[in-house]
């Protein structure tokens, strides 16, 4: 009888320990850092919008673009915002002066962990805008439309 009691006690301790271990592993997985994917080349289409103004209008965000300035992002047809890595290739897009509220197709490298695109080129009004070494700017020099 003593052996059966010890065996039962051992089973209770073993099952309790296993349950606690499983709970600990589950808690650790909830707090784990999400997997970061590798950057990839993409083509993303949408409308260039002021991120602050758009969020203020659609979600009541407390943006103050009139004080701090407008920063533009691409709003996809699915309603997701994609930001641009700040550099010479994206400067005109971020400012929005030339392309605000226009439909664009962006080609670049998506860094999905930051929801950020490193712009390589983009298409607007049927013309491709690329980097021009001569002008040191993104323009239509490389576009087939400009060579006609």
N, C-alpha and C positions, 0 to 999 in steps of 0.2 A: 504494500500500500504506500509505503514511503517513496518508492521508486516512481510510482504513478504521480504522486504529488509533486515530486521534483521535476519530472518530465513535463507536467502541466505548467508548472511555474516557469520552467525554461522556455516553453512555447509562448507563454504570455509575454515574457521579456523580449524574446526574439521578434515577435510580431509587432510589439510596441516600438522597438528600435527601428525596425524596417519601415514602419509607418512614419516615424519622425524623420528618418533619412529621406524618404520620398517627399515629404512636405518641404524639407529644407531645399532639396533639389528643385522643386516646383517654384519656391520663393526666389531662388537664385536665378532661374530662367526668366521670371517676370522682370527682374531688375537688370538683366543682361543688356549690354550695349547692342543695338541692332546691327545686323550685318551690313557692312558698307560694300556696295557693288563697285565694280571698276568703271571708270569713265568710258563712254561709248559715243561714236558719231551718230548724230540724229538729224532729222528734219522735222521741225515742229512748226505748225501753223496756228495762227491766232490773230488777235488784234492788239496793237500796242496801246496800252492804257497807263495812265498815272496810277500806280499801285495804291497810294494813299487815298486819292479821290474815289477810286473804284470801290475800295473797301469801306470808305465812309458812306457811299451811296447804297451799297448792297448789304453791309453788315453793321452800320452805325459806328465804325471805327473812329477814334478821336484823332484823326490826322490833322495836321496843320501845314498843309502844302503852301498856303499863301505866306507863311512865315519862313519855313525851312526849304521850300522849293519842291518841285515835282520830280519824282523819280519814277521812270516808266519801267514796265515789265510786260511780258507777253501773256495775254489772257487767252488760253486755248478755248476752243468751242465747247469743251467739257467743263469750263469754268475754273480750271486750275491756273495758277499763276506760275510763270517761269521767269526767274530773274537772270540778269546778265552779269558775267564776270566783268568787273570794271577794268577796261583797257582801251587802247586806241580803236579797236575794232567795234566796240559797243558804245562808245561815248555818245554818238548821235542818237542811238536808240534810247539810252538812259535819259538823256536830256529831253528827248521827245519833240524838239522844235520842228524837225523836218517830217517826222513820220507818225505823230500822235494820231490815234484813232484810225489808223490804216491797217488793212489786212496785210500780214507779213508771213513769209515762210522763212524760218531761221534754219541755217545749216551750221552745225558746230558740234562741240564736244559737251555732252551732258554729264555733269557731276551730280548724280541722283541723290547722293547723301546730303547735298546742300540745295537741291532743286535749282541748279544754276547751270547756265549754258555759256561756254566760252565760244563766242561767235566767230565763225570763219567767213561766212557770207550770208546774205539774205536777199530775198526776192520781194519786191514791192511794185505794184502796178505793172506786173509782167516783166520787169527788168531786174537783173541780178546786180546787187551792189557788193563789190569786193574791195580789198585793200589795194591802193595804188601807191607804189613806192615813189613815183614821180611827184604826186601831190601830197604824199604823207597823210592820206585820208581814205576813208571808205567812200568810193564813188562809183560811177558807171563806166570807168575806163575799160574795165575787163568785160563789160557786158556786150553781148552780141548785138543788142539794139543800138548801142552807141557806135558800132562799126559799120552800120548801114549807110 
